[in-house]
Structure formats: structure tokens, C-alpha cells
Amino acid sequence: MDENIKETKKISHFEPAPIAKRLFAGIMDGAVFLFTFFILALWVTTPIAKAGMHYDDLYKLGERYQLASHLFLAQKSDDNGNVVTVEVKDSTGNLSDYDSLPLYYAENDSPNFYIKRIYYYYHNFKTGVDIELPTDKGFDAVNDHFVSPEYQTPIDGLTPKDVFTNEWFSKNILKLGEENSFFQIDVSNPNYLESISLIDESKANDAVSYLKNRAADAANEMYYSSYYTDMNNKLKAIQFFIFGTAFAVSYSAFFIVIPLIFKDGETLGKKSMHISVISFSGYSAKKRQILFREILLFITVSLLGIVVGIGLTSLAIISLGVVILFLLTLIPKTKRSVFDFAAYTIVVDSIHSVWFKDALDEKRHEEELEDNMSKYKKYIPDEDKVIQIGSEIIDPELKKEIEETKKSKKVKK
């Protein structure tokens, strides 16, 4: 074979895409993906959930349940920016404008404030005394109420009303009689709550900290009740539908469908940065390779999302995981990710790389060169002036001569 042909064939190779290009392509794809994800979540899946799954009703139900327990405060900011707290003793009333704040985070220096609320939870809420709790089991989206919890079910022959007495509260919450107790009771006062006072007023802050911890324990107990758990699981299932559906549709569109439609597995970001996904054998990647590669990434990100949950913090963790996977591509010389190894692919710089569809395409290209090179070798410039993309040789003078020759039908393409 002519030496000039050999020199020309040296240009046929592929170069791994620079990390900077891949990074910018990933950022562009990620930005478009996140934009689409949030649009779908806000304007498509959330309205569906609200209309067909009673998402708002269920959310308000949980909030009212929290507020009715008195372990949470109903708060909102007024026109002057001041925080307004309202007292809630039952499940009724329009509380849509209020946020529920756990008692643990309340800013109040009075021990009595916490004692009364914790007492109400055990003595009233858990026993169903003086609180509007329907006795039917199940969520009633039409009437917008929550059901009576299992607290009213007798245990070992005793009802909650028999268990959560004043004596129980004194022993288990106030720790009366114990060395580390902050409280004492005036037995001459017939009103139980008013009879409670501090042994040492100077330890009021310590007593408040203690009571906040007891309120947190009570709230955790409420969280794990079968009714609240069931309600919370329903909310999580709806949230999973909202964000999971938006994620699956957005990801599939930008990272599975588009790479399969565009040539050489290009996404919008890859196309703009001139990088492509090809088979590590040096030929164009098969559709199944592209599909397998992207589905592996989809499964990895999805599993990570399921593990860490839903929310902005979870999104940050998932993004960090993707960055770590990306940084792992710096280790091998070929800059291949774990997904490239699995799919037998490589991400290349399409400007400085040449590859063929398959072995037959490569052979046809070689035969074409051998048949025609002798006619054009006097036009072949220095190697550093030749740019070859696919089977097309581009050089201003050479290209002009080839086009004129083709027009005269002296050379067969």
C-alpha cells in the first residue's frame, strides 16, 4: 500500500472525551433535566395527586392530628412579621394558614406551658376525653376528619383512661419523689395542674429542657402509632408518585429516548460539547448498548433516591453520588465510567475521533481509499492539515478537486 495511504489511515482513531467537556455536558443535561423535572412535578403530577388522591386533604388531616395532640403549635406570621400561636383543642377549625411546630422547638421559658401540653396529650388526647375524634376507622376525605386512634382500645382489660391517670403522670413524667426531679405538688390544691410547681425556681431552664425532651418522646410515640404510621405511609406513597413519576419521565426523555434518537448516544449536552458514546471496539455503539448503559445509570440513581428519600437534602445527596461516579472516570486511562465498562462503551471527542458503523463500513472505507488514493495522492497535503471525519477527507483544495471530479463522473463514490 502507498505510504501516503498509510499516513492518512493513521488519522482513523478515537480519543476519550476530555473530562472538562464531559463535565460541562453533564451540567447542561442536569440543568435541563431538573428544570423539566420540577415543571412536571409542579404542573402535572402534583395536580393529579391533589385531584385524584386527596393529597391536600390527607396532608391537612395529619397536621390537624398533630395540632390536636397539643404536642405541636399552630403558628403563622402576621402582617408585622410577628409569630402568632393559636390554641387547638380538637380537630375542627380552618388551620390551612398555620404551620405545625413541634413543641420541642417552642420558644417559651415557662415550665407550666409544657406541663399542660404534655398532660393534655396523655390525659385527654390518648384517652379521647374532651376531644373530637370520630370512632369510625378509616380516612373520610369527604368529611375531612381523622379517625379515633388505637389508644381507645382496651389493653389487658384497661382502657387508656384507666392507665393515664394523674398518678401515672406524676410518676412517669414529673418523676415526683426521685432525686433528679424538678417538681413538687401541693396536695392541698384540688386542681392537679395548678398544684405543680418547681422545687427550685433557679432551675427553671433545666426543667424546660427536661420537659422538651419528654414532649419529643411523646411525639415519637405518636409518630409510631398505627394510625399515624398508616396516614404517613399514604402521604409518602403520594409523594413518591409525584416525584417518582416526574423523575422517571424526565430522565427517560433526556437520557434514554434522546440518546437512542440522536446518533452515537448523544444527549443535548453531549451534542453541544461534541462528544459521543461509541462501542469500545471502535465502531458505533449498538442501540442495545446505549439503552443498557443509560438504564444502568437510571437504576443506580433511582435506588439512591429510594434509599435517601425525597426532598431537597435527598436531591443534594443524589447529586453528590452522581458526581462521585463521574470522578471515578478519572481513574482509568480511557476515562470510562463503571457504566461504560458494563456496556462496553466509551465516551469520545467526536471532533478528534474517527469511527465506523461496523467492520463492513470500515472495510468499504479502506477499499475506497485504495481505489482512489493513487489518483489523488498528489493533492494530499501534510498530515497535520488533514481532517478526516468518518469516510470524508476535508481539505480546501483537495475537496474542491474531488467535487469537480465527481461532477464529471470520473470517480465513483
C-alpha positions, 0 to 999 in steps of 0.5 A: 500500500502507498505510504501516503495511504498509510499516513492518512489511515493513521488519522482513523482513531478515537480519543476519550472525551476530555473530562472538562467537556464531559463535565460541562455536558453533564451540567447542561443535561442536569440543568435541563433535566431538573428544570423539566423535572420540577415543571412536571412535578409542579404542573402535572403530577402534583395536580393529579395527586391533589385531584385524584388522591386527596393529597391536600386533604390527607396532608391537612388531616395529619397536621390537624392530628398533630395540632390536636395532640397539643404536642405541636403549635399552630403558628403563622406570621402576621402582617408585622412579621410577628409569630402568632400561636393559636390554641387547638383543642380538637380537630375542627377549625380552618388551620390551612394558614398555620404551620405545625411546630413541634413543641420541642422547638417552642420558644417559651421559658415557662415550665407550666406551658409544657406541663399542660401540653404534655398532660393534655396529650396523655390525659385527654388526647390518648384517652379521647376525653374532651376531644373530637375524634370520630370512632369510625376507622378509616380516612373520610376525605369527604368529611375531612376528619381523622379517625379515633386512634388505637389508644381507645382500645382496651389493653389487658382489660384497661382502657387508656383512661384507666392507665393515664391517670394523674398518678401515672403522670406524676410518676412517669413524667414529673418523676415526683419523689426521685432525686433528679426531679424538678417538681413538687405538688401541693396536695392541698390544691384540688386542681392537679395542674395548678398544684405543680410547681418547681422545687427550685425556681433557679432551675427553671431552664433545666426543667424546660429542657427536661420537659422538651425532651419528654414532649419529643418522646411523646411525639415519637410515640405518636409518630409510631402509632398505627394510625399515624404510621398508616396516614404517613405511609399514604402521604409518602406513597403520594409523594413518591408518585409525584416525584417518582413519576416526574423523575422517571419521565424526565430522565427517560426523555433526556437520557434514554429516548434522546440518546437512542434518537440522536446518533452515537448516544448523544444527549443535548449536552453531549451534542453541544460539547461534541462528544459521543458514546461509541462501542469500545471496539471502535465502531458505533455503539449498538442501540442495545448498548446505549439503552443498557448503559443509560438504564444502568445509570437510571437504576443506580440513581433511582435506588439512591433516591429510594434509599435517601428519600425525597426532598431537597437534602435527598436531591443534594445527596443524589447529586453528590453520588452522581458526581462521585461516579463521574470522578471515578472516570478519572481513574482509568486511562480511557476515562470510562465510567463503571457504566461504560465498562458494563456496556462496553462503551466509551465516551469520545471527542467526536471532533478528534475521533474517527469511527465506523458503523461496523467492520463492513463500513470500515472495510468499504472505507479502506477499499475506497481509499485504495481505489482512489488514493493513487489518483489523488495522492498528489493533492494530499497535503501534510498530515497535520492539515488533514481532517478526516471525519468518518469516510470524508477527507476535508481539505480546501483544495483537495475537496474542491478537486474531488467535487469537480471530479465527481461532477464529471463522473470520473470517480465513483463514490 
